[in-house]
Amino acid sequence: MRTLLITGPGGSGRTTIAAATAQRAAAAGTRTLLLGADHTDTLGAALGTGTGPAPAEAAENLTVWRPDAADRFRQDLTAFQSRAANVLDLLGAARLDAEEVTPLPGAQELSFLRALRDAALSERYDLLVVDLPPLPQALPLLALPEELRRYLRRLLPPERQAARALRPVLGRLAGIPMPAEWLYETAARWDMELAAVEAVLTDRHTSVRLVAEPGPAGADAVRAAGLGLALRGLRTESLVANRVLPDTVPDSWLPHPSPDHRPSTSFAPLLTLLAQQRKALAEWQTEYDVHCVPHLGRDPHGTDDLDALAVPGVNPAPAPVEWPVTDALATDGVLVWHIPLPGAVRDDLDLIRRGDELVVTAGPFRRIVPLPSALRRCTVAGAGLRESELRVRFAPDPALWPAAGR
């Protein structure tokens, strides 16, 4: 299945573009599922029809789904209480009824990621269009599976044979029961589910479509988004410049003459906006596959307006990019790690080696990357930003590498 993740700054019209993209694909005969992250019915408003928490047919070949995070959280908590019944009884814990449970912070994000996984694995559809939250929430959401898996491996490592063997002894010494097998099973199940979500996000058939309104604020948001997505190794398929003003502004958009027939100057902001849009578009076209969507002079509503937007079709997924490119041998015998970071600024980069991991910080974004086995036997010999790449140099550690001739 082809998966297209759509996001952009708040107020950029990303939900409308997601709906128009899905509608165009469905009209072309592609079995399409439109998945919405917003708990309000913004998708229904764009499509001109209501949507609910269950997948529903909005048109031929088009299904719309807004998962109910609260209901999914209640189901998960009820199942957890059943599995952990013995431990909860031992602790004297009172069970929670499903009716009194409200989602905790983060529950909605996890529920949506699991829905994304379920949708991507379905064989009923050929295309999955995902209306992600605005960029400030979307980027942490896309990073969540990898980061949670790292926490699980640190807190409950899968190599638990020693813990199994020592549990009865430790239990007698401490006087309390040691973690039961269900704890490890729960961790393993979560790791599998998060790995499945991560596999969808990193699949070669998955890419991102950015939506932004051209102008200073949109340009800053796109620049930050490109850096954050690149740090996660996610591919940007295209950039939709939304609400682009026409070169000739219709008379209906201009203010009416004043009663005394003096020329009005209130159209000056419109001309300023037009100049700002043209400047942003010129910059974007040097870095992205840009598609301009016209400003309709009103908020789009219903299928006719979505058709009038003339959004681009779904392109083939970009060629997969290895992140990072590893083990490139430099002329002086060191190994060089190439990390693509378009839009990165040298002063905003930070790099820390921590054991077998590399902590990479680029502006407001950070990623902890496990080193491959070859580089674990090296020391960091330097780093530099060149041609939109962070190039980290590793020198073999003589104490860990076999000497020549041995």
N, C-alpha and C positions, 0 to 999 in steps of 0.2 A: 504494500500500500504506500502511496505517496502521502506524506504528512507536511502540511504547510502551517507554520506557526506565524501568527500575525500579531504585531504589537507596535506601539508607538507612544509618544507623550500623551498625557491626559488631555482630552479635548481635541485630539487630532483627527477624530473620525475613524479610528481603527475598527470599531465594531461595524460601522456602515460598510467599510471596505471589505471586511471579512464576509459580511452577508452578501455583498455584490459579487465577490470572488466565488463564493459557493454557488450562488444562483447562476452565474455564467457557466461554471463547470457542469452543473446539473442540466442546464439547457442544452449543452453540447452532448449529453448522453452519458456523462460520468456519474456513477453512483457515488454521491457525496454525503458526508456527515459533517455538519457544522456544530462544533463543540464550543460552548460559551462558558467563560469563567465568572462572569458577573452574576451576582445573586439576584439582581434586578433584571427585568425583562427588556434590556436594551436591544437584544437581537430581534425580539418580537416587534419592537417599535420600528426598527429599520425595515423588517420584512413586511410590515403592515398586518401582522397576524400574531396572536398570542403564542407563547411557548411555555412549556411546563417542565417539571423535573424528570419526566420520562421522555425517551426519544419519541419524536412525533414527526409525521410526514408533513412538510410544509409545502411541497410541490413535487411533481414527478422527478424522481432521482435525487430528491433533496430531503434529508432528515436533519432535524434540529434537536439538540440535547443540552439542557442546562442542569447538571447534576445537583442533587440536593445534599449539600455538605452536612447539614444537621442530621438528616436521616442516616447517612452513611456512618457518621460518628457514633450515633446511638447503636447501630448494629455492631460496630467494631467493639464498643465498650461492653455490650452484652456478651459477645463471644469471648472477650478476654476474661470477664468474670466467671464464665463457665469453665474455661480452661484452668484458671487459677483458683478454683473453688477451695481446694485443700489448704493452700497457703492463706487465703483470706479468712477461712474458718479458724486456722491456727492463730492468726493475729487478732481474731475477734472483730473483724471488719464488717460493717453493715453494707449489704448490697445496695446498689443504686437501681431504681426502677428506670426503665427507658423513658417514661414520661417526664421525669425530673432532670434529665440530662440535657445540658446545653453545650454546644461545641466550645472547646477551649481554643485559645489563640494558636494558630497553625493548623488546626483541624481542617479548615476549608482548603488550604493549600494542598495538604496530603490527600484529601478526598478527590480534589480535581486532578492531581497527578495520577492517581489510580484509575480515574475515569479515562484519562488520556491513554493510559496503557491498555485498558480494556477496549477502547475504541480502535486503537491502532492494530490490535490483534484480531479484530473482527474481519471475517471474510465476506461480509455483506456489502462492503464499500470498497471503492477504488481510490478515493481521495478523502483525506481527513483535513478539514480546515479548522484551525484552533484560534479562537478569539481570546488571546491572552489578556491579562490585566495591563494597565499602563506600565511603561518601562521601569519606573522605580520599584514596582512590585514584580514585574515579569522576570527581570534578571536574577533576583534572589530565588524566585520560584524555580527557574531552570537550573540553578546551582544546587538546589536542595537535595536531590537524590544522591549525588556524589558526596556531598558533605555529610549527610546522615549515615551513609554506608561507612565512611571513614570513622565516624564516632562509634558506630556499632563494633567495628573491628578492633578499635582501641579498648572499648569497655568490656566486650565479650568476644575475645578472639576465637575464631573457629577451631583452633588447635586446643581442644579442651580435654584431651585424654588424661592429662595429669590431674585436672580438676575432678574428673570422674573418679579416678582411683583414690584421691585423697579426701573426697567429700565425707565419707563415713568417719575417718579419723579426725578431720578438722571439726566435724560436728560434735564428736564426743569431747574434744578438748575445749571447744568454745561454749559448749552447753546449749547451742542453738542449731537448728537445721541449716545446712548450707543450701545455696541456690539449687532449686530442683531442676530436673531435666526440662520442664516446660519453659523455663527461662531461656535456656539455650535454643530450644525449638522455636520460641517466639522470635528470638534474635535472628535465627536462620531464615525464618519465614519472611520477616521484614527485609532482610538482606536480599532475598530472592525477588520480592516485589519491587524494591527500589532498583535492583539491577535490571529488571524488566523495563522500568520507566526510563532508566539511563540508556538502555539499548535503543529505545524508540527515539530519544533525543539525539543520539549520536549516529543513528542509522544513515546510510548514504542516501536514502530516499527522503530524509527530513531536512528542511531548510527553513529559513526565517524570511518573512517579508515585512520590512519596516514601513510604517505609515507616519508621515509628518507633514505639517503645513509649512511650506517654505517661508523663511524669515529668520531673524536672529535667534529667537528662542528654539525654533525647529532645528536650526543648524547645530546649536549647542547640544540638543538632545540626541541628534543623529550621531554626532561625533562621539559622545559618551557611549551610546548604544553599540556602535561599531567596535569600540575598544572592549566593552564588557562581553560582547558576544565572541569576539576573537579570543579573549582569554579563556573562554569555555570551549573553544574549538567548534563553535556553531557557525554554519554557513549562511550568509545573507544572499538570498535569491534575487531580490530586487528591492528598490526603494520607491514607494508610491508617494509622489508629491500631491497632497490632497488640497482641494479648494484653490486651485490655481486660477488666478484672475485672467480674463481674456485680454488680448492686446488692446482691443477697442471696447471700452466699458459701455454696456447698454445704457440708453437714456433712462430706463426705468431704475437704474441703480444710482443715478445722479440726483442731487437735491433739486427741488422745484425752485424756480426763481422767486426772489423776495417780492413782496407786494409793490415795493417802489421800483422794481425792475433793476436794482443794482446787482452787479455780478456777484455770485456767491463764491466764497472761498472755502466752503466746507468740503469740497471734493479733493482738497490738497492731501488729506490723510490717505485717501484711496490711491492717489498717484504715488505717494511715498511707499505704501504697502506694495504696489505693483513693482517699484524699483527694488525693494528688498527681496521680493520673490524671485525676480530675474537674477539677482546676484547669488542667492542661495542655490538656485537651480544650476547655474553655471559651475559652482563649486561641486555640487553633488554629481554632476555628470562626468566629472573626471575620476570619480571613485566608485560609482554604483551604476547599475542598470536602472535608470530612472524612468518612471512612467508618470506622466502628468494626468491628473484627474480634475476636470473642470469644476469650478464653483458654479452651482446651479442658481445662486441668488437666494436660496432658501435651504432649510434642512431637508435632506432626502427622506422620503417616507413612502414605502410601498414598492412593489416590484417594478413599476414603470420608472420611478426615479432611480432605482438601482441600475436598471438597464442604461439610463441616460448617463450614468457615471463612466461607462465604457472602461471598466477596470481591465487590467491586462489579464490574459489567460495564465494558467499555471504552467510555468516553464519546466522543462526537465530539471531534475535536481542537479545543483552544481557538482562538479567533480569533487570527490572526497579529498579533504586535506588532512594529512597526518599532522597531529598536534601533540608535542612538537616534533620536528624533524630531528632524528637522533643520530648520534654516532658519526657525524661528518668529520673526517680527519683533516685537520689543518696542516699547513706546510711545516710547522715546527713540531709536529708529533703530538699535539694535544687533540682532545676530542671536543667538538663544538656542538652545542645544543641550539637549534634554531627555533625560536618561539615567535610566530607571527603576531604582531601587535600593531595593526594599522591605527594611526591616530595617536599613538603613545607619545608622550613628552618625556624627554630624558630626566628632567628634574622631578617628575612624578613617579618614577620607577624605583622599586626597592626589591632587593633579592637577599634571601637568607637561606643558608643551608642548615637544616635541622635533621640530624641523623641521616636517614635514607630518603628524606623528602626535601623538596625545594619550595620555599614559600615565595611566590611571585606576587608583588603588589604593583598595580598599574592604576594610578589615579585613585578613585574610590573603590576599586575592585581588587579582590585578592583570591588567589587560588593556591592550594597546597597540592603539589604534584609529586607522586612517588617516582623516584629515580629508577631507571632500568638497572639491571644487575651490573652491567659494565661500568656505569658511571658511579655506582656505589663504591667502587674501588679506586675512585679518583678524588682529588681535592679541587675545589673551585679556584681557577687561576685567573679569573677576571671575567668581565661582562661588558657589553657595549650595545648601543642601539644604532643599527644601520639598516637603511632601506626598509623601514617599518618592521624590522625584526629585532628581537632581543637575542643576542648571540652570547651564550654562556660558554666559557672555555673551561674544560676539565683536564687537569694534568694527572696522569696515572701515578698512583701512590706506590713507590718502590716496595714498601713493606707488604702490599697486597697483590702486586703483580709479579708473576714469575720472571726471573732474570733471563735475559737472552742466552740461549745455548743450553738451558737446563732441560 
